[in-house]
């Protein structure tokens, strides 16, 4: 996976230790700050203002993994962050809602849980999150479901019809645990806005915001990418793969219910 570096810096007037700074002074300055390196998903982002070459953003970052073993941060914790993005980056490469990123965060030690400043954010891809949209041609299942499948495709071609029918069946079987939203690319105005918000440009199926998965099979692990046309010789996935991914997400996000079902079925 090609990582994209987002140029970021601190939004506070701090001079960091460097050549010529006495060691004692450098240590004192370092002690004033808490530093953490994390992998996380951006849940919210809002532009604050633009400077000559950069734009400043403020948002929320959910910690998915902290790299230090003695980190005070926990997976699932949501942090307030601010960061800057170089204007020279293409829009699809700018860190924004739904991106999984890796970076070093700093805040003043006495600030407690206040806002963190990102020193560097590396965009890794799409993070795991539930991000329902507006204007779906078909919207099935509970808004409270932990698994969200968003399908962007022209719904008349046979290859996409098969995926749509399988997803309707899934939503009927799992109305409380799965929500299915279908955006018909033939309905240009309604669908285009949501595709732009999700940064997708062709037929795509998102399962909790992601399109790339690895599925186990009789012949070993197989990578699937839920993009473009399915069910053809050169396709990156088939319709059944979408259901397999969604069912795996159900097991992952509703583990207690899955264990209970297994116990009830045991002889």
N, C-alpha and C positions, 0 to 999 in steps of 0.2 A: 504494500500500500504506500502511495506517495504521500508523504506528510507535507503540509504547507505551514511555513512559519509565519505567524502573525506578529508584526513588530509592535511591541508594547513597552510601556514604561511606567514609572511611578507618578501618581498625580499629586505628590507632595514634594515640597521643596527640601529634599534631603540630599546632602552631598555624601556619597558612599566612600568608604576608605579606599585609598589607592596609594600610588607611589608618593613618598614624602610624608605620609601621615604616621605619627608615632604609633608603635604597636599598642601601647596602653590606651591611647585615644581611639584607635580602631576597634579594640576589644570593647571599650565602653559604648561606642556607637552600635556595634553588633548586638550588644546585650539589650539595647533599647527596642529591638525588633524580634518578632517571631517569624520564622520562615518555614514554609511547608512546600513540598513538591507533590503534586497530586495529578491524578487522571480523573476527569469529571465531565459532566454534561451540562451545557448551558441551558438553563430553564427559562430565563428571561433576559432580554437585552434591550436597552434604550439608548439612543445616541444623545449625549449631553451637549457637545459642541464640536466644531471643527476648527483646527488650527491650519497652518500653511500646508503641511504635508501629511497630517494625521487627523483622525477623528477619534474623539473620546467617547467611550461607552460605559454605562453602568448597568449591572444586571445581577443575576443569581446563578451560582454554580453549584450543582449537586456533586458532592464527592463520591466517586465510584471506587477509588482506591488511593490510599496515601502511600507513598513510596518508603518512608522511614518506618522502621519497625516500632520505634518509640513515639510515633506520631500521636498527637492529642486529638486528631480528627478521626471521625468514624465514617464508614461507608453509609451513604444515605443522608448525611448532614448537608444542609443547604447554606452556602455562604454568600454574603453580599460582596461583589467584586467590582472593580473598575479597571478598564484596560483601554489601550489605544490601538488603532489599526491604521496601517499605511494606506493612503488614498490610492497608491499605485496598484494595489491588489485588485484582481477581478472580483466582482461581487460574490460569485459562488465560492471564493476562497477566503472570504472574511468570516471570522468566528462569530457565529450568531446562534439563535435559538435552535436547539437540536443537535449541535455539533458536539462531538466528543473531543476534548482537548487535554493536553498535558502541559503543565506549567508550574513555575515557582511563584508562590504567593507570599506577600509580606504584609505585616501590620505592626503598629506600635504595641509593645508588650502590655502597656497599661490600658490599651483600647478594648480589651476583652473580646467580645464577639462582634465588634464593629467591622466596618468595611475593610476588605483586603485589597491590596494593589498587586496586580499581576505584572511580574517582571518579563515573562515570556510565555506565550501560549502557542502550542504546536497543535494544529488541527489534525486529528487522527482519522476522522470520518464522521459517520452519523452515530449518535449515542442512543441508548435505549430510553425511550420516554413515550408517554401517551399524549398525543397532540391532536385532538379532534379538529375537523375543519367545518366550514360552512358551505352550503350550496350543493351537497351531495344529491345525486339523482336517486340513490338508494341508501337508506340509513336504517340498519337493523341492529337489534340488541340493546343492552342497557348502557346509558351514558356513564354508569358507574363501573363498567367492566374494566378489568385490568389489562385485557388484551384488546388492542385496536388494530384492525386491518383496514388500510386505506388503499383502494384500487383506483388508479388513474389509467383509463384505456377507452378506446372506442368500443362500445359494448355490443355492436352488431357482428363483427367478425367472429367466425366459429372458434378460433383459438382463444379469444378472450371470453366468449360466451361460456365456454366450459369452466373457466376459472370462476366466473360470476355465479354459475349454478352451484358449483361446489361450495363457494362461500355462503350462499344463501342456505344451503343445507347445514353448514357448520353453525350459522347463526341460529337456525331453528333448533339444533341440538343443544347449543350452549347460549341461550338468550341472556343469561345473567353474567357469564364470564367472558363473553366475546362481543365486541361491537364491530360491525362491518359497515364501512362507508364506501360507496362506489361513485366515482366522478366520471361522467361520460364525456370523453374528449370531443364528441360530436356537439355537445352543448358548450360552445367555445367560451362565451363570456363568463358563465358560472364557474367553469373548471379552470380556466386560465389563471384566475386570481389565486386559487388554492395551489395550483402547481407552482406558481411564482413564489408563494409563501413557503412551500416545501422544497424549493430549488430543484425541481425535477423537470425534465424537458421532453420526455418521451413516455410511452406506456410503462408504468411502474406499479409494483405492489409494495407497500410499506407495512411491515409488521412491527408495531411499536417503534416506528420511526426508522427502522433499518431495512436494507435490501440485500445484504450479503450474509449468507449463513453456510454452515457446514452440516450436512446431514449424514448420518451413519447408514450404511447399506450392506448387503451381502458381499459386495466387492470392495468394501472399505469406505473410508470417508469420501464424501463428494461435496464439492463447493457449488453453491447455487447463487445466482444473482437474479433477483426478481425484477428484471428490467427487459424491455423490448417484447417481442412476440414469443409466447411459449409454444411448446408442443411441436416444434419443428426440428429437423435434423441439426441445425446449427444454433438452436435456442440455448440459452443459459439456464433454463428451468422448464419444468412442465407444471401443469395446473395442480397436480397432486402434491407437488413440492410445497406449494403455498399452504395447503391444509396441514401437511406434516410439520411445517415450521410453526403454524399457529397452535397446533395441538401440543407441541413441545413447550411453547410459551405458557400454555395453560398449566401444564405440569409444573413448570418452573415457578409461576406466580401464585398458584393455588396448591402448594405441596400438601397441606393438611387435608384438604378435601380429596386429593388423589390417594393419599395413604388410607383414608377412611373407606374409600370405594374398594380398594384392594382387600382390606380386612373383611368387608362384608361379602365379597365374592369368594373368599377362601373357604374350602370345605371344612 
